[in-house]
Amino acid sequence: MPKHGDPVEYQVGERTVRVSSPDKVYFPDRGITKRQVVEYYLAVAGPLLRAIGERPTTLKRYVDGVTGDWFYAKRVPKGAPEWLETARITFPSGRTADEICPTEPAVFAWAANLGTFDFHPWPVRRSDVDHPDELRVDVDPPERAGFGDAVEVAGVVREVLADAGLTGYPKTSGGRGVHVLVRIRPEWDFVAVRHAVIALGREVERRVPDKATVSWWKEERGGRVFLDYNQAARDRTVASSWSVRGTPRATVSTPLTWDLLAEADPDEFDVRSVPGFLAEHGDLHAPMDETAFGLETLLEWYDRDDRDLGGAELPYPPDYPKMPGEPKRVQPSKARSGRAPSGSAQADGARSGDTRADSE
């Protein structure tokens, strides 16, 4: 059995966090160890806490490193320290769970010791878990496209948000995509926020129909960048700002300005480089908390589309209960052929990796 070093302890505020096997290699291509991931999270703990503090958070864990299997931990694991705080959330099924709720930097070191790479926070605060205060737009290029395509479509997202009276803040996804975040007032439920993202996506699609789409089914996307509106549904999340992603390079989902996004190479933002980037630029998304916006205009657009299109609702993920006004969850080609949809066919409509072993 390989040796990965004696345990080490980190003093994080008032907490002592013990890290086992600190020399265990998590990213073989780069030689990045568990110790380096823990120390990375300590280096970015301040802005990370601003981004996800007080939010119920799912942990994406790679206990054997990036080359091993991973899973989403939606419940507090056994043996968690007494000081760890939680938030109770309700899944689409109606079942509940107590999730990790970060309230101090020590949480990040503790989670990294468990093999956590990504933090996936809900877009809500613990004080009101049914009304999001963050609108998230997931700009997801297809396999044959690239980061530049996502950046181009994200620029249109920025324009549409501005026309709706909102300000968006971009970040790299840590892969080929872009996430755009908007601080909103917690006055709308998950259904309404998802409708707002659908309306936004449809308007982007109208402006650049050859480049962007809200089509849930891959066979209808035609190689266009997908605006994944279902990431706004209850219990669907994106990797947080400052999260390490499960890529061979140990890339990081990094907050940027729009000017920096236009020049960015997402592979340059990784566990080794991002602490220096933070030291140079500071928390570029800190201004997002200064103003919370409303969704009135986007929801007016949704109502307009609902009237003009004879229904604006789009399919939910396949593991969701049937939702009011939702169209049939069947691939268009199967609907035309008269074949009933299979579970695997439905899952194929979702993004790769979106099927979660512990999905509720």
N, C-alpha and C positions, 0 to 999 in steps of 0.2 A: 504494500500500500504506500503510495507516494507521500512524502512529508511536505507539508505546506507551511512550515514555520510555527513557532509557538504563538499562542494567543497574545494579542496586544490590547491595551486599553487606551481609550481616548477620553479626555475630560472635555465634555461639551456642556458649557454652562454649569448647571448644578448636577448634571448626570455623568456617570461613568459608563461608557459603552464598551463592552468587551467584543473584540473581533477575533473570531476563530479562523485558523488557516489563512492568515493574511497574505501569504505568498502564492496562494492558489491562483493559477492563471485563468482569467475570465475571457480574455481576448487573445487567442494564440497568435494571430497574424501580427499583432502589435506588441505582444508580450506584456499586456496590461493585466495587473493582478487585482485581486479583491481589495488589497490595501489601497491601491491607487484609486479605485472606484469610491471607496469610503472617503478618502482624503479629497477627491474631487467634490463629493457632495458637501463636505464641510466647507470647502472653498466657496461654494455657491449657495450656501444655506440661507443667507439673508434674502436675496431676491427670490429664491425658491419658496421660502416661507411666505413672502408677499404674494406670490402667485397662487399657492395652493393652501395656505394656512386657513384653518377652520373649515376646510372642505372635506367631506367624505371622500376617501381616496382608495382606489383599487391598486394593488401592487402587482406589477408584471415581473415574475420571478424566474430567473435562470439559475437554478441552484448548481448546475454543472457548467456554468459559463455559456458563452454565446453559441457554442457548437452543440449544446445539449438541448433537451426539451424545455419548454417554458409553460407557465400557466398563470392565469389571473387569480390572485388571492383576494376574494371579495369579503372575507371575514377575518377577524383578528385571529392570528395563529396561536396555537397553544404555546404557553411559556412566555407570552409577551410581558414586558415589565409593567408593574402596577401603575407607573406614571404615564403610560401611554393612554391618550384620550381617544374616544370614539364618537361616531355619529350614527344614528339609526336611519337607514334608508329603506324605501319600499320598492321592490322590483315590479316590472310590468305584470307579473303573475299575481301580485298581491302579497307575496311572501316578503319578509323583512330580514335585515341583517345589520349587525353592528360593524361598521367599517372603520379602518384607521382614520383618524382625523388629526393631521399634523398641527401641532400648536407650538413646537419648539424645534430647534435645529437637531437635537439629539435623535429625533425620529428618523431623520434621513440616514444617519450613520447606522442606527439599529436596523433599518430596512435593508441597507446595502449589505450588511453582514448576512442577511438571509438570502442574498442573491438577487435583490431587487435592482433592476436596471431602470425601468420606466415607472413613473408615478402617473396614474390616470385619475385625476380628480373629477368629481362631479362638478357641473357648472353652478353649484349652489353653495350656500354657507350653512353651517350646522344650525344656525338659528331659524332657518326656513328652508327645509330640504325639498319643498315642492314648487318653489318659484326661483328659477335660475336668475343669477345676476351677471351671467356671462354668455354672450352669443358667440358661437364658434363656427367658423366656416372652414371646412376641410377641402382644400383644393388638391385633387388627387389625379395625377397624370397616369395614363395607361402605360403598360410595359414598354410599348414602342415609342413613347414620348419621353420627355426628360424634365429636369428641374426648370430649364428655361421656359418650357411651355406652361408649367405651373405658375411661374413668376408673371408671365404675360397675362394669364387669366386672372391671377390675383390682383393685378393692376386694374382690371375691369371691375372686380369685386370692390376695390377701393372707391372707384368712381360711383358705383351704384349705391354703396353705403353713404357716400357724401350726399348724393341726391335724395336719400331718405333721411338725411339729417344726423347721420351717425359717423363716428370716427373709428376706423379699424387699425389695429396694430399687428404687423406681420411677424411670423417667426418661421424658421425652417422646421420641417417636420422631423428632421433627422434622417430622412430618406430623400426621395425625389419630389416630395410634395411641399406645400406651403399651408400653414394655418393662419387664419386671420381672426383676431379676438376683438370683441367689443364689450365694454362694460355697459350693462343695462340696468335699469331699475327692476327690482324683484317684484314686479306687479303682474306678471304673466306666468301661466303654468307651462309645463313641458309641451303640451299640444300646441299652444299658441306660439311658443318660441320656435318650434319645429316648422310651423306654418310660415313664420317670418323668414326662416332660412329658405324654405321652398320658394317663396315669392322673390327673395333676393336672387336665388339661383336661376329662376325663370327669366328674370330681367337681364342677368348676365348672358344667358343663352340667347336671348333676343338680340343683344348687341354684338355678340361674336358667335353666331350659330355654327360656324365651321370649326370653332376651337373649344367650346364649352357645352356641357350638357347636364341635365338633371335626370337623365334616363337611368332608372335603377338597374335595368337588365343590360348586361354587358353586350349582348348581341345588337343592341340599339345604339350603342355609344359611338360606333364608327371611328374609334381611335381618338376621340375627343377627351379633353380633361373633364373629369367627373366632379361635380360639386355635391359632395356626399351629405345631403340634407339629413339623413338618418343618424348622423353623429350628434344631432340635436335631440334625438329621442331619449326618453328616460332610460337610464342605465347604459347608454352609449357614451363613450368618452374618447378623447384623444390624449396622446402623451403630453404631459405638461411642458411648459417652458423649463429649460435646464435639465430635462430628463435625458439620461443616457439611453440610446437605442440599441437594439439587438442586431447590430451590423458588424461585419468583420473589423471595421475601422473604429468602433466605439464612438460613433458620431453622437452629437448632442442636438436636441431641438432647441435652437438658439433664438432669443428675441432680437429683432433687428429693427432699423428704421426702413422706410420705403426706399430711401436712397441707397442704403447698404444692401437691401435685398436685390436691387437691380444689378449689383456687381458681385453678388455672393457666389461662392462655390460651397455647397453644403458639406462636402467632404473635408473642408478646412476646419470645421467646427467639431472638435472631438474632446475626449476626456483630458487630453494633454494641453490643448490649445485654449479651451474656453475660459479657464480661470484667468489667463492673461488678457483675453478679450474683455472679460468683465472688469478687470482692473483698469483697463484703458478707457472703456466706454461707459462703465456703470450700468445700472439696470435701465435699459432703454424703454422698457414698458412701464416703468413707475408712473409716468404721467397718465396712464390709462385709468388710474383710480381717482383722478381729480374730477371727472365728470361721468355721470351715469346717464345713459340716453334712453329714450322711449322707442317702442316698436310700432307706434300708431301708423306711420306711413307704410311700413312694410306690410302690416296687417290689412290696411286699406287696399294695397295691391293684391294681397291674397284674396280678399273678398271680390275684387274686380275680376280676377282670373276665375274664381269659382263661378261667377255669373257668366262671364264671356266664354269660358271653355266648357261649360256644362259640368263643372266639377274640378276643383284644384288639388284635391288630395292625391297623394302618391303612395305607393306600397311601403309598408313597414318591413323591418327585418323579419325573416321567416320564423323566428322563435317567439314573436310577439302574439298576444291574443288579437283576434280580429278587432279592428278599430273602427269607430263610426265614420261612414263616408268613404272608407278605404276601397280602392279598386281591387279586383281579384289578384291574388299573388300567384300568377302563373306566367311563365315566359311567353312572350308573344308568339313565338314559333310553335310552342306546344298548344297554345290556345287556338291557333289556326288549324293545327292538325287534329284537334279534339282529344289529345292525350292529356290525362290528368297529371298535374305536377307531382314530382317526387321530392322527398326531403332534400336529396342531394342536388336536384336541379334548382330548388329554391335557394339553397345555400350558395350555389354558384353565382347567384345574382349579387351576393354581398361581396365585399372586398376580401381578398385573400387574407387569411389569418383572423377574420372577424368572428369565426365560430369559436365560442369560448367553452371550455370543458366544464366550467362551473356556472354557465349561464343560467339565469333564473327566469 
